[in-house]
Amino acid sequence: MDQKLIEKQLKCVQSKMLDCLSETNLSKLLPGNKNLLGSGKMLRSRLTLCLGNANGICDDVLINAAAAVDIIHGASLLHDDVIDGGVLRRGAPTFWKKYGTNGAILFGDLLVFKGLHLLLDVSRPDLLEELINMSTEVCRSEVEQELILRGTPGTWKECEQIARAKTGALFAFAAVAGGNGSKEQADALREAGFILGTAYQLADDVLDASGNEAVSGKTLGTDNKRGKTTAITATKNAPNAPREYIFKLLADACELLAPWPNLHEAWGSFADKTLIPVLKKHLSAG
């Protein structure tokens, strides 16, 4: 993984994200809200760039796809903070605390469509359908968690299914965006992304339950207050060693790409250098 190249491309991704509002008067909100777009860990963008570079995908596709997925992820955080009552995001006040719930919901809605629009400008028509499908999965799982499962501990299977759709779906898109567009490769990358995102969400459940807000930079403890089904509450049929299970998921995801040595190596490098340090920090909180 050429880290210097990825950092250079990330700057282009950040610029693309900020430019998406340049033709509206809402762009004036961005300088005062540096925790909104183009900040954070940008794990989904990094995954797209890492895989795409290994696959020889052109920069225009990679940068637009990476910007699109992180814009939609940012929109989901705007909505999540309203739902959960979170007051801290990436070390700064959340958007709704500054502009109200109406403003946060409406701005998040706008960002979703701005993110999708970026994929009209690239030569991969499959990616627009992919992002629509994966964004739908995120919304479906959030609705299920809020309206069906909230107030119950849930089973481990239910918890894992929520994690797979809620967080895994956008990682699945990010992985597919780094592929060459073939069905065989897309199917493997999509499933690997779903598994990776599941592992990330399970670790994030642990962070929410026992992490440090000052270190994490976001409001914690909301899952328990709102009665959400998470890896902490869903003890029925849970693995005996959840932390080991999470890291096994990562290994399983990587093995799906064994038929493509270049992608297998890039995926392993992303996991080792970028994702695993984040997960270890989350899990050490518990």
C-alpha positions in Angstrom: 0.0 0.0 0.0 1.5 3.3 -1.2 0.6 5.5 1.8 1.9 8.7 0.2 -0.2 8.1 -2.8 -3.3 7.4 -0.7 -2.8 10.6 1.4 -2.4 12.6 -1.8 -5.6 11.1 -3.2 -7.4 11.7 0.1 -6.8 15.4 -0.2 -8.6 15.2 -3.6 -11.4 13.3 -2.0 -11.8 15.9 0.7 -11.8 18.7 -1.9 -14.5 16.8 -3.9 -16.6 16.5 -0.8 -16.4 20.1 0.1 -17.0 21.2 -3.6 -20.4 19.3 -3.6 -22.0 22.2 -1.9 -20.1 25.0 -3.7 -23.1 26.0 -5.9 -25.3 26.4 -2.8 -25.3 29.0 -0.1 -25.0 26.1 2.4 -21.3 25.9 1.6 -20.8 28.8 4.1 -21.7 26.3 6.9 -18.7 24.1 6.2 -15.7 26.2 7.4 -17.3 26.5 10.9 -18.1 22.8 11.1 -14.8 21.0 10.4 -16.2 17.8 11.9 -18.8 17.5 9.1 -17.2 16.5 5.8 -13.7 15.3 5.0 -12.7 14.8 8.6 -12.6 11.7 10.7 -10.8 8.5 9.9 -12.3 8.2 6.4 -11.9 4.4 6.6 -14.3 3.8 3.7 -12.4 6.2 1.4 -9.1 4.7 2.4 -10.4 1.2 1.6 -11.6 2.3 -1.9 -8.3 3.9 -2.6 -6.2 1.1 -1.3 -8.0 -1.6 -3.4 -8.4 0.6 -6.5 -4.8 1.5 -6.6 -3.9 -2.2 -6.4 -6.4 -2.9 -9.2 -5.3 -0.1 -11.5 -8.6 1.8 -11.4 -8.4 5.4 -12.7 -8.3 8.3 -10.2 -11.5 9.9 -11.4 -13.6 6.8 -10.4 -11.8 6.3 -7.1 -12.0 9.9 -5.9 -15.6 10.3 -6.9 -16.6 7.0 -5.4 -14.7 7.6 -2.2 -16.2 11.1 -1.8 -19.7 9.7 -2.4 -19.5 7.0 0.2 -18.0 9.3 2.8 -20.6 12.1 2.1 -23.4 9.6 2.7 -21.6 8.3 5.8 -21.4 11.9 7.0 -25.2 12.3 6.3 -25.9 9.2 8.4 -23.9 10.6 11.3 -26.0 13.8 11.2 -29.1 11.7 11.5 -27.6 9.4 14.1 -26.7 12.3 16.4 -30.2 13.6 16.3 -31.7 10.2 17.0 -29.2 9.4 19.8 -29.0 12.8 21.3 -25.3 12.9 20.7 -23.7 16.3 21.5 -20.1 15.5 20.5 -18.8 14.3 17.1 -15.1 14.2 16.1 -14.2 16.4 19.1 -16.7 19.2 18.3 -20.3 20.0 19.0 -22.7 18.0 16.8 -24.5 19.8 13.9 -28.0 19.6 15.5 -26.7 21.2 18.7 -25.7 24.2 16.7 -28.5 24.4 14.2 -31.4 22.3 15.6 -32.8 19.0 14.7 -34.7 20.3 11.7 -31.5 21.7 10.2 -29.5 18.5 10.8 -32.1 16.2 9.3 -32.6 18.4 6.2 -28.9 18.9 5.7 -28.3 15.2 6.0 -31.0 14.6 3.4 -29.3 17.0 1.0 -25.9 15.3 1.5 -27.3 11.9 0.6 -28.4 13.1 -2.9 -25.2 15.1 -3.4 -23.2 12.0 -2.7 -25.2 9.9 -5.2 -24.9 12.7 -7.8 -21.1 12.3 -7.8 -21.4 8.9 -9.4 -23.2 10.3 -12.4 -19.8 11.7 -13.5 -17.8 8.5 -13.7 -17.6 5.7 -16.2 -18.9 3.0 -13.8 -22.7 3.0 -14.0 -22.7 0.0 -11.8 -21.5 2.0 -8.8 -24.6 4.3 -8.7 -26.9 1.3 -8.4 -24.5 -0.3 -5.8 -24.5 2.8 -3.6 -28.3 3.2 -3.8 -28.7 -0.5 -2.8 -26.2 -0.2 0.1 -27.6 3.1 1.4 -31.0 1.4 1.4 -29.6 -1.4 3.5 -28.2 1.2 6.0 -31.7 2.8 6.3 -33.5 -0.5 6.6 -31.3 -1.8 9.4 -31.6 1.5 11.3 -35.4 1.4 11.1 -35.3 -2.3 12.3 -33.1 -1.4 15.2 -35.2 1.5 16.2 -38.7 0.2 15.6 -38.5 -3.6 16.0 -35.6 -4.4 18.3 -35.2 -1.3 20.6 -35.9 -2.2 24.2 -34.9 -5.8 23.8 -31.4 -7.3 24.3 -31.7 -9.2 21.1 -29.8 -12.4 20.1 -26.3 -12.4 18.8 -27.6 -13.3 15.3 -29.9 -10.2 15.4 -27.1 -8.0 16.6 -24.7 -9.3 13.9 -27.4 -8.8 11.2 -27.9 -5.2 12.3 -24.1 -4.6 12.3 -23.7 -6.1 8.8 -26.4 -3.9 7.3 -26.0 -0.7 9.3 -22.2 -0.4 9.0 -21.2 -3.2 6.7 -23.2 -1.9 3.8 -21.1 1.2 3.1 -17.9 -0.7 3.6 -19.3 -3.2 1.0 -19.8 -0.3 -1.4 -16.3 1.0 -0.7 -14.8 -2.3 -1.5 -16.8 -2.8 -4.7 -15.7 0.7 -5.8 -12.1 -0.5 -5.7 -12.9 -3.4 -8.0 -12.7 -3.7 -11.8 -16.5 -4.0 -12.3 -16.6 -7.7 -13.0 -19.3 -9.7 -11.3 -17.0 -12.2 -9.8 -14.7 -9.6 -8.2 -17.6 -7.4 -7.2 -19.4 -10.3 -5.4 -16.2 -11.2 -3.4 -15.4 -7.6 -2.6 -19.0 -6.8 -1.5 -19.1 -9.8 0.9 -15.6 -9.0 2.3 -16.8 -5.4 2.9 -19.9 -6.6 4.7 -17.8 -8.8 7.0 -15.3 -6.0 7.7 -18.0 -3.5 8.5 -19.7 -6.1 10.8 -16.4 -6.4 12.7 -16.1 -2.6 12.9 -19.6 -2.1 14.3 -19.3 -4.9 16.9 -16.1 -3.2 18.1 -17.9 0.2 18.1 -20.6 -1.3 20.3 -17.9 -2.1 22.9 -16.5 1.5 22.6 -19.9 3.0 23.2 -20.4 0.9 26.3 -17.1 1.5 28.0 -15.0 4.0 26.1 -13.7 7.5 26.9 -15.4 10.4 25.3 -12.4 12.6 25.5 -10.3 10.1 23.6 -13.0 8.9 21.1 -14.2 12.5 20.4 -17.8 11.5 20.3 -20.8 11.1 22.7 -20.8 7.6 24.2 -23.2 5.5 26.3 -26.2 6.3 24.1 -26.8 2.7 23.1 -27.6 1.6 26.6 -29.7 4.7 27.3 -31.9 4.1 24.3 -32.2 0.3 24.7 -30.4 -0.7 21.5 -29.6 -4.2 20.6 -25.8 -4.3 20.5 -22.8 -6.7 21.0 -23.0 -5.8 24.7 -26.7 -6.7 25.2 -27.0 -9.6 22.8 -25.6 -12.3 24.9 -27.9 -15.1 23.7 -25.8 -17.5 21.5 -22.9 -15.0 21.6 -19.4 -16.3 20.9 -17.4 -17.2 24.0 -14.7 -14.8 23.1 -16.3 -11.9 21.2 -13.0 -10.0 20.7 -11.3 -13.0 19.1 -14.4 -13.5 17.0 -14.2 -9.9 15.7 -10.6 -10.5 14.5 -11.5 -13.8 12.9 -14.1 -11.9 10.9 -11.4 -9.8 9.5 -9.3 -12.8 8.5 -12.3 -14.4 6.8 -12.9 -11.2 4.8 -9.4 -11.2 3.6 -9.5 -14.8 2.5 -12.4 -14.1 0.1 -9.9 -12.2 -2.0 -7.3 -14.9 -2.3 -8.1 -15.5 -6.0 -6.8 -12.0 -6.7 -3.3 -11.7 -5.2 -3.1 -7.9 -5.8 -6.4 -7.3 -3.9 -5.6 -9.9 -1.2 -2.3 -8.1 -0.5 -3.9 -4.6 -0.6 -6.8 -5.8 1.7 -4.3 -7.3 4.2 -2.3 -4.1 4.2 -5.4 -2.0 4.8 -6.5 -4.2 7.7 -3.0 -4.4 9.3 -2.0 -0.7 9.0 -5.3 1.1 9.1 -8.2 -0.8 10.5 -6.8 -3.2 13.2 -5.2 -0.3 15.2 -8.6 1.4 15.3 -10.3 -1.8 16.4 -7.8 -2.5 19.1 -8.3 0.9 20.5 -12.1 0.4 20.5 -11.8 -3.0 22.1 -9.2 -1.9 24.7 -11.9 0.4 26.1 -13.9 -2.7 27.2 
